[in-house]
Amino acid sequence: MNEFDEIIDTDDLAPEEQARLRRVHDLLVQAGPPPDLPPALEHPHEPTDAEIKQFPLLPRRRWAVIGVVAAALAVIAFGGGYLVGHAKTKPTAFATHRLVSMHGSTALAVIRIGGHDKAGNLPMELEVTGLPKQHDPAAYYELWLTRNGKAVAPCGSFRVNERTTTVRLSVPYKVTNFDGWVVTQQPPHEHDPGAVVLTT
């Protein structure tokens, strides 16, 4: 029995695993023991008090500057969080009970109708695409309910700024008492129904 067999229990080892371990053992035996530790490392030099460099504490002015910088970073972090939390976000999802589509010569619209609240208000979301912007700051569009094809009940006024505009409106009456919807283009300071630009 050689030294390898004394160190390693080979009873449960596969032949290839045993051969691999034997090669590693033979290489370690060939390499021999590691060299002795040099005396310089065996007894390292202990530095004297004079050799130890003293690092002075930061001056008080530097502590003040660090405090100001830390406070500024805290304000920036808080302000960034506030801006992210209060940034303009898309409106919350609208609970739609009924959809009404509208069309015009160059524009389309959809009215999403919600459910009546406890007070009897009926929320609506109007999404309009393709209506031209108003050049006069006093001009606007109006959504109406119709009876016999005539605009009779106003549902809300709005202006458009983009190709697609979405507005939330509300009416206090039952829309089932009417037979349709129109959107009119309202000239400045005009409250009677203007020219129809969208209809159901």
C-alpha positions in Angstrom: 0.0 0.0 0.0 1.4 3.4 -1.0 0.9 6.9 0.5 -2.0 7.7 -1.8 -4.0 4.7 -0.6 -3.4 5.7 3.0 -4.7 9.2 2.4 -7.6 8.5 0.0 -10.4 5.9 0.6 -10.8 4.5 -2.9 -13.5 1.9 -2.1 -16.4 4.0 -3.4 -14.6 5.8 -6.2 -15.2 5.2 -9.8 -12.0 4.1 -11.7 -11.7 7.4 -13.6 -12.2 9.5 -10.5 -9.5 7.4 -8.7 -7.1 7.9 -11.6 -7.7 11.7 -11.6 -7.0 12.0 -7.9 -3.9 9.8 -8.2 -2.5 12.1 -10.9 -3.2 15.2 -8.7 -1.5 13.4 -5.8 1.6 12.5 -7.9 1.9 16.1 -9.1 1.8 17.5 -5.6 4.5 15.0 -4.5 6.7 16.0 -7.5 6.3 19.7 -6.6 7.6 19.1 -3.1 6.9 21.2 0.0 6.5 25.0 -0.2 9.6 27.1 0.5 10.2 28.3 4.1 8.8 31.6 5.1 11.4 34.3 4.8 12.6 35.7 8.2 11.4 39.2 7.2 7.9 37.8 7.1 8.3 35.5 10.0 9.0 38.6 12.3 7.4 41.6 10.6 8.7 45.1 11.6 6.5 46.8 14.1 6.3 50.5 13.2 7.2 53.0 15.9 4.9 55.9 17.0 7.1 58.3 15.0 6.6 56.2 11.8 2.8 56.2 12.1 1.5 59.1 10.2 -1.3 61.0 11.8 -4.1 62.1 9.6 -5.8 65.2 10.9 -9.5 65.5 11.1 -11.3 67.5 8.4 -11.4 71.2 9.3 -14.7 72.5 10.6 -15.3 74.5 7.4 -15.2 71.2 5.4 -17.7 69.6 7.7 -20.0 72.6 7.0 -19.6 72.2 3.3 -20.3 68.5 3.5 -23.4 69.3 5.5 -24.7 71.8 3.0 -24.1 69.4 0.1 -25.9 66.6 1.9 -28.8 68.9 2.6 -28.9 70.0 -1.0 -28.9 66.3 -2.2 -31.8 65.6 0.2 -33.8 68.5 -1.2 -33.1 67.4 -4.8 -34.2 63.8 -4.0 -37.3 65.0 -2.3 -38.1 67.5 -5.1 -37.6 64.8 -7.8 -39.9 62.5 -6.0 -42.5 65.2 -5.6 -42.3 66.0 -9.4 -42.6 62.4 -10.4 -45.6 61.9 -8.0 -47.3 65.0 -9.2 -46.4 64.9 -12.9 -49.2 65.1 -15.5 -50.6 61.6 -15.9 -53.3 60.1 -18.1 -56.8 60.2 -16.7 -57.9 57.1 -14.8 -59.7 54.4 -16.8 -63.3 55.4 -17.6 -66.0 52.8 -16.7 -68.0 52.6 -19.9 -71.6 51.3 -20.0 -72.4 52.4 -23.6 -70.5 53.7 -26.6 -71.8 56.2 -29.2 -69.9 56.8 -32.4 -70.0 60.1 -34.3 -68.8 61.2 -37.8 -68.3 64.3 -39.8 -66.7 65.3 -43.1 -63.2 65.3 -41.7 -63.6 64.2 -38.1 -64.6 61.3 -36.0 -65.7 61.0 -32.4 -66.7 58.4 -29.8 -68.7 59.1 -26.6 -68.2 56.7 -23.7 -71.1 56.9 -21.4 -70.8 55.8 -17.8 -73.4 55.0 -15.1 -75.4 57.6 -13.1 -73.9 58.6 -9.8 -76.0 58.8 -6.6 -76.9 62.4 -7.4 -78.1 61.5 -10.9 -75.2 62.9 -12.9 -74.3 60.9 -16.0 -70.5 61.0 -16.7 -69.3 60.9 -20.3 -65.9 60.9 -22.0 -65.8 62.4 -25.5 -62.8 61.6 -27.7 -62.6 63.7 -30.9 -60.2 63.2 -33.8 -59.8 65.6 -36.7 -61.6 68.7 -35.7 -59.7 71.9 -36.6 -58.2 74.0 -33.9 -60.0 77.2 -33.0 -58.1 80.3 -34.1 -60.2 82.7 -32.0 -59.6 82.1 -28.2 -63.3 82.6 -27.5 -64.5 80.0 -30.1 -65.3 76.5 -28.9 -67.2 73.3 -29.7 -70.4 72.1 -28.0 -71.8 68.6 -27.6 -75.6 68.4 -27.8 -78.4 65.8 -27.5 -80.9 66.0 -30.3 -84.7 65.6 -30.6 -86.1 65.2 -34.1 -82.6 65.9 -35.4 -82.4 69.4 -33.7 -79.8 70.2 -31.0 -81.9 70.8 -27.9 -79.9 69.8 -24.8 -76.3 71.0 -24.2 -73.9 68.4 -22.8 -70.7 70.4 -22.5 -68.3 72.7 -24.2 -64.7 72.0 -25.2 -61.7 73.2 -27.3 -59.3 71.1 -29.3 -55.5 71.6 -29.2 -54.3 68.4 -30.8 -55.3 66.0 -33.5 -57.1 63.9 -30.8 -58.7 65.5 -27.8 -60.4 63.7 -24.9 -62.6 65.5 -22.5 -64.8 64.4 -19.5 -68.3 65.8 -19.5 -71.4 65.2 -17.4 -75.2 65.7 -17.8 -77.9 65.6 -15.1 -80.6 64.1 -17.3 -81.4 60.8 -19.0 -80.0 60.6 -22.5 -82.6 58.0 -23.4 -85.1 60.8 -23.7 -83.4 62.0 -26.8 -82.8 60.6 -30.3 -79.2 61.5 -31.1 -76.1 63.6 -30.6 -74.3 66.4 -32.5 -71.2 68.5 -32.1 -71.5 72.1 -33.2 -68.8 74.7 -33.9 -69.6 77.7 -31.7 -68.5 81.2 -32.8 -67.3 83.5 -30.0 -70.0 84.6 -27.6 -72.7 82.5 -29.4 -74.8 80.2 -27.3 -77.4 79.0 -29.8 -76.4 75.8 -31.6 -73.8 76.6 -34.3 -72.9 74.7 -37.5 -73.0 70.9 -37.0 -69.5 69.3 -37.5 -70.2 65.8 -36.1 -73.4 63.7 -35.8 -74.5 60.2 -34.8 
